[in-house]
Amino acid sequence: MLIKQVDPRFHEMLKYPVATGGKRLRPFLCLVSCLAMGGKLQDALYPAVGLEILHNYTLILDDTIDHGEVRRGQPTIQVKYGSSMAECTEADFAASFLSAAAQSKKPKEVALIFAKALKVVVDGEIDDILFERIGRENEPFIVKERPSEISEEQYFEMIKRKTAFLLQTCCEVGGLMAGVNEIKLKALRNYGLNLGLAFQVQDDVLDMFGDEEKFGKKVGKDLEEHKGGNIILIYALEELKGKNKDIILGILKGKKVKPGDIKKAIVILSQTKAQEKAEILKEKLVQKAQSSLNSLPASKWRNVLASLADFVIKRDK
């Protein structure tokens, strides 16, 4: 799919982002949702492939915007091949997930769902950029629209768009390929949405307190990139006072992160109740996701979806 109609000289570069690994969670959700609804695996294959390509497209976009250097424990495509090649790869990935939609059982419906998903994810990406506490001063729109503070409500709206909506889409497309009615599609959407919210909360926890070798990304990266849209930071800043709060805000709003700042900040964050509150939040979201499955027919595949929700909040990468 990715290398079709592409000059062979560029095949290795195009395959690199997906060859570095990944959980393949999104295509898995699509396939299992289809099977759980009594659908045929073959009917969900093209959409599942398209969703994984769409997901990787958004990761390349995110790494390009944030100048990310490591993804899945490997150099990002822009580090390995250069920023201009990363941008060209984005275009090929976009063409590829549209091609997958065109070859799906319901091409028009899948294409429209893919298009909506990408627009929603980009909206979330924009909010994530606006939640940066400093930087990009040469971009007037960002400077003007950047909020002075980030509420928990704003955070949830951002992660719903940037992360959760795509997982919701995967479940919805799987159900669509199985030909289920709107009531069951709504149940699948609710499952995927809450699963995606829990997934991002766990990512935020791992960003601050994860094992860097297992996580595959730099721990404290959100602090280094001045990103305020992390639930650990939001909870911690609600609790912290005085010098410790000033240290965290100084890193988030300072132009340069000094050596040792990240480690010092993580020690401070670990002394708050932020991680404990995030753990409770994850459990609630997983329970909501699993309860959405109760209206679906009992099957081993429905059980797989329920078990997957537990995995999402216990993963270490």
DALIN-V815831 format. One record per run of one state. SS is the DSSP state (H for helix, E for strand, C for the rest). FROM is the first residue (numbers start at 1). TO is the last residue. Records with the same first field share a line. If there is no record, write none. Layout:
SS->FROM-TO + FROM-TO
//
This chain:
C->1-7 + 20-24 + 37-40 + 67-69 + 72-73 + 76-76 + 82-82 + 103-106 + 131-131 + 133-139 + 146-151 + 179-181 + 210-211 + 216-220 + 225-226 + 228-230 + 240-241 + 254-260 + 271-273 + 296-299 + 315-317
H->8-19 + 25-36 + 41-66 + 77-81 + 83-102 + 107-130 + 140-145 + 152-178 + 182-209 + 212-215 + 221-224 + 231-239 + 242-253 + 261-270 + 274-295 + 300-314
E->70-71 + 74-75 + 132-132 + 227-227
//
